[in-house]
Amino acid sequence: MIEQVFTDEHKRKLIVRVNRSNIQIHTERKDLLDYQFDLNVELFKFLKEQAVKVWKTFTPKEADSFGSDYWEFYDRNTDNNGYLEIRNELKFQSPNDETTLLYQFNKRRMESFIYDIENLIYRGDDHGN
């Protein structure tokens, strides 16, 4: 397992854990149900690099089904759903206050997440922002 910690401008931390079949996003504390993290280019570069290593045929593409939309995921361990939104920052809703897990990506959800992030970054660059 590979683990990398990212810190945003507000000193908030995200812990990325890369396993053989998924990529998980954690925080340091279990009692945080709602968690925000600044958009971070280094985090996205790392996620994409690791996704290509975990899933050999990884290709960022638009979500075309409920199963490929990263907005929601099911955590089997807590029997609850977790959520992720992209606004001016990443907004996580943890599946449970008993876990540090904020989100778990499978291949298809990571493909649509990276697709959306790349479009967000590209659109910003395209308009000179």
C-alpha positions, 0 to 999 in steps of 0.5 A: 500500500502507498500512502501520501499526505496532502495539506491545503492552505488551511492546514487541513490534511488528506491522506491518500491510500493506494491499494491494489484495487482502489484508492481511498481518501482519509482524514486524521480524525474519525469524528469528522463527517463533513470535510472540505479540502482546497483544490490542489493540483499536486493531489490531482497529479498524484491521484492520476499517476496512481490510478494509471498504476492501479488500473492498467486501462485507466482513461479519464472519461465523462460519467455516463451512468450512476455507477460511474458518477463519483458523487456517491459511494457505498462503504461496505464496512460501515453500511453507509454511503459517502459523498464527494462534490467539487465546488471551489474545494472538494467537499466530502461527507464521510460514511460514518463518524467511526472511520477516517475514510472520506471516500473510496474510488473504484476505477470508473469513479476515478475516471469520471473524477479525473475527467471533471477535474481536468475539464475544470483546470482546462476551462480555467486555463482556456479563459486565461484564469 
